[in-house]
Amino acid sequence: MSASVLLARRGCRVLLCERGQRLGRKLSASGNGQGNVTNVHMGAEHYFSDDTDKVDRALRRFSWKDTVLFLEEMGGIFLPDARGRVYPAGRQASAVTDLLRAEISRLGVEVRTDAQVTQLTYRNGFVAVCGGQKFSADRVILAAGGMAAPNFGTDGSAFALAENFGHTVLPCKPVLVQLRCDPASVRGLKGIRVDANVCVRRKGQTVFEGRGDLLFTESGVSGDAVFRASSYAVKGDMLIVDFLPDVCEERLKEALTRNTGADKLLCIVNNGLGRALLKQAKDEKDLLRLLKRFPLEVTGTLGFGYAQATRGGIPLKETDEDLQSLKQQGLFFAGEILNVDGECGGYNLQWAFTSAHLAAEGALS
Ligand SMILES: Cc1cc2nc3c(=O)[nH]c(=O)nc-3n(C[C@H](O)[C@H](O)[C@H](O)COP(=O)(O)OP(=O)(O)OC[C@H]3O[C@@H](n4cnc5c(N)ncnc54)[C@H](O)[C@@H]3O)c2cc1C
């Protein structure tokens, strides 16, 4: 959608094919419906890719400030929250989609919905087969997403279009997703939400540490801190949860000695959590451990159906600086279809905007 706006503004004739009934359905669902479009703490260190140096260069060419400018030029006000996450002031993701849709319409971009591109070939120009019709083009930007949230039209089937030109597709895994844990370890905790510090440990090493919301679910854990941890965690890793990151062990120990009985943890942790921990703890030392280092073994994730992003896809190394295919001149990539995924907090949409701008610039040259 962004690339088509940029190309149409520069006088190109653009055809935008969307498999679904409406443009930008995933964008409308982003950020819990509030549209976390980017983050002021931007940098390649927040991304995973086979070529993070290229991600770094791309983000320098089109930064989070450029995203805000691009959006505000179309309308609205975009503001960061205390953690740097940028949202539309009206906190409605669908309104961001509406801005883009309105601009697309104003610029006269030809939009086809219910239009899945099923074949893409090149012979003196590109030919795309879409709903039984053939369309020709000088340049193509493939921005068909990854495999996360297939209910929004992204089931990975578009990778075949790139494979047809000799591209590889790196194995995909869901990220920014709920983690599954041993059901016994979360029994009785379902529905409890806490502000916690979450640490991912593997073979005695910490591979991630972050603070935020943690929500216990039927099969594991969810919430902002867990989503961030899911970018790092793999099956077999341990999540170590500190339910009281602002309270040192000494102070906690002192409070536990002062208070007795079943009310021991009142006003220390959430009541439901307190009851469950008291039931589990063998003694006071063990209770302290559970409060500060609650262990959960990761047994998997809830899968692509529940994920916000995809790790894997078309290697970034198979593209040039403008994200043009190194296998087929005139073919560009943008967004999640590429092997770039960001942490939770606006990084994935920033990549979508950055890559769309690079691809559009490349397609224009
Ligand atoms: C619930 C949810 C919440 C999220 N929240 C945030 C957030 O707050 N901040 C953030 O930064 N990121 C968020 N993300 C991630 C972010 O939305 C995606 O990374 C981003 O939308 C990717 O943009 P894209 O243009 O590459 O692909 P998409 O937005 O996935 O769009 C790809 C489009 O291509 C269409 N398509 C697929 N195949 C074909 C085909 N063959 N022919 C025609 N059309 C096709 C699909 O129908 C789809 O509409 C969220 C994701 C989800 C699922």
The ligand as an SDF file (V2000), in Angstrom:
LIG
                    3D

 53 58  0  0  0  0  0  0  0  0999 V2000
   -2.6240   -9.2770   15.2330 C   0  0  0  0  0  0  0  0  0  0  0  0
   -1.3710   -8.5820   14.7580 C   0  0  0  0  0  0  0  0  0  0  0  0
   -0.9580   -7.4320   15.3900 C   0  0  0  0  0  0  0  0  0  0  0  0
    0.2090   -6.7800   14.9780 C   0  0  0  0  0  0  0  0  0  0  0  0
    0.5880   -5.6320   15.5920 N   0  0  0  0  0  0  0  0  0  0  0  0
    1.6850   -4.9730   15.1700 C   0  0  0  0  0  0  0  0  0  0  0  0
    2.0530   -3.7280   15.7360 C   0  0  0  0  0  0  0  0  0  0  0  0
    1.3450   -3.1670   16.5790 O   0  0  0  0  0  0  0  0  0  0  0  0
    3.2050   -3.1200   15.3060 N   0  0  0  0  0  0  0  0  0  0  0  0
    3.9910   -3.6890   14.3440 C   0  0  0  0  0  0  0  0  0  0  0  0
    5.0200   -3.1130   14.0000 O   0  0  0  0  0  0  0  0  0  0  0  0
    3.6490   -4.8600   13.7470 N   0  0  0  0  0  0  0  0  0  0  0  0
    2.5140   -5.4960   14.1390 C   0  0  0  0  0  0  0  0  0  0  0  0
    2.1630   -6.6750   13.5250 N   0  0  0  0  0  0  0  0  0  0  0  0
    2.9830   -7.1490   12.3990 C   0  0  0  0  0  0  0  0  0  0  0  0
    2.6790   -6.3240   11.1400 C   0  0  0  0  0  0  0  0  0  0  0  0
    1.2820   -6.1250   11.0260 O   0  0  0  0  0  0  0  0  0  0  0  0
    3.2040   -7.0320    9.8850 C   0  0  0  0  0  0  0  0  0  0  0  0
    4.5780   -7.2940   10.0350 O   0  0  0  0  0  0  0  0  0  0  0  0
    2.9820   -6.1490    8.6520 C   0  0  0  0  0  0  0  0  0  0  0  0
    1.5970   -5.9750    8.4290 O   0  0  0  0  0  0  0  0  0  0  0  0
    3.6300   -6.7750    7.4340 C   0  0  0  0  0  0  0  0  0  0  0  0
    3.3070   -5.9920    6.3320 O   0  0  0  0  0  0  0  0  0  0  0  0
    3.3260   -6.6090    4.8560 P   0  0  0  0  0  0  0  0  0  0  0  0
    2.8390   -5.5250    3.9640 O   0  0  0  0  0  0  0  0  0  0  0  0
    4.6230   -7.2200    4.5940 O   0  0  0  0  0  0  0  0  0  0  0  0
    2.2970   -7.8070    4.8890 O   0  0  0  0  0  0  0  0  0  0  0  0
    0.7660   -7.9110    5.3100 P   0  0  0  0  0  0  0  0  0  0  0  0
    0.3310   -6.7440    6.1200 O   0  0  0  0  0  0  0  0  0  0  0  0
    0.6380   -9.2690    5.8820 O   0  0  0  0  0  0  0  0  0  0  0  0
    0.0090   -7.8050    3.9280 O   0  0  0  0  0  0  0  0  0  0  0  0
    0.2190   -8.7190    2.9050 C   0  0  0  0  0  0  0  0  0  0  0  0
   -1.0330   -8.7490    2.0540 C   0  0  0  0  0  0  0  0  0  0  0  0
   -0.7740   -9.5310    0.8860 O   0  0  0  0  0  0  0  0  0  0  0  0
   -1.9440  -10.2540    0.5650 C   0  0  0  0  0  0  0  0  0  0  0  0
   -1.5350  -11.4020   -0.2600 N   0  0  0  0  0  0  0  0  0  0  0  0
   -0.8710  -12.5160    0.1230 C   0  0  0  0  0  0  0  0  0  0  0  0
   -0.6320  -13.3110   -0.9180 N   0  0  0  0  0  0  0  0  0  0  0  0
   -1.1550  -12.6870   -2.0060 C   0  0  0  0  0  0  0  0  0  0  0  0
   -1.2260  -13.0070   -3.3650 C   0  0  0  0  0  0  0  0  0  0  0  0
   -0.6770  -14.1230   -3.8680 N   0  0  0  0  0  0  0  0  0  0  0  0
   -1.8580  -12.1640   -4.2200 N   0  0  0  0  0  0  0  0  0  0  0  0
   -2.4200  -10.9960   -3.7320 C   0  0  0  0  0  0  0  0  0  0  0  0
   -2.3750  -10.6480   -2.4360 N   0  0  0  0  0  0  0  0  0  0  0  0
   -1.7390  -11.4820   -1.5880 C   0  0  0  0  0  0  0  0  0  0  0  0
   -2.5350  -10.6190    1.8940 C   0  0  0  0  0  0  0  0  0  0  0  0
   -3.9220  -10.8800    1.7760 O   0  0  0  0  0  0  0  0  0  0  0  0
   -2.2250   -9.3970    2.7510 C   0  0  0  0  0  0  0  0  0  0  0  0
   -3.2810   -8.4870    2.7870 O   0  0  0  0  0  0  0  0  0  0  0  0
    0.9850   -7.3220   13.9120 C   0  0  0  0  0  0  0  0  0  0  0  0
    0.5620   -8.5000   13.2710 C   0  0  0  0  0  0  0  0  0  0  0  0
   -0.6130   -9.1190   13.6930 C   0  0  0  0  0  0  0  0  0  0  0  0
   -1.0580  -10.3720   12.9870 C   0  0  0  0  0  0  0  0  0  0  0  0
  1  2  1  0
  2  3  1  0
  2 52  2  0
  3  4  2  0
  4  5  1  0
  4 50  1  0
  5  6  2  0
  6  7  1  0
  6 13  1  0
  7  8  2  0
  7  9  1  0
  9 10  1  0
 10 11  2  0
 10 12  1  0
 12 13  2  0
 13 14  1  0
 14 15  1  0
 14 50  1  0
 15 16  1  0
 16 17  1  0
 16 18  1  0
 18 19  1  0
 18 20  1  0
 20 21  1  0
 20 22  1  0
 22 23  1  0
 23 24  1  0
 24 25  2  0
 24 26  1  0
 24 27  1  0
 27 28  1  0
 28 29  2  0
 28 30  1  0
 28 31  1  0
 31 32  1  0
 32 33  1  0
 33 34  1  0
 33 48  1  0
 34 35  1  0
 35 36  1  0
 35 46  1  0
 36 37  1  0
 36 45  1  0
 37 38  2  0
 38 39  1  0
 39 40  1  0
 39 45  2  0
 40 41  1  0
 40 42  2  0
 42 43  1  0
 43 44  2  0
 44 45  1  0
 46 47  1  0
 46 48  1  0
 48 49  1  0
 50 51  2  0
 51 52  1  0
 52 53  1  0
M  END
$$$$
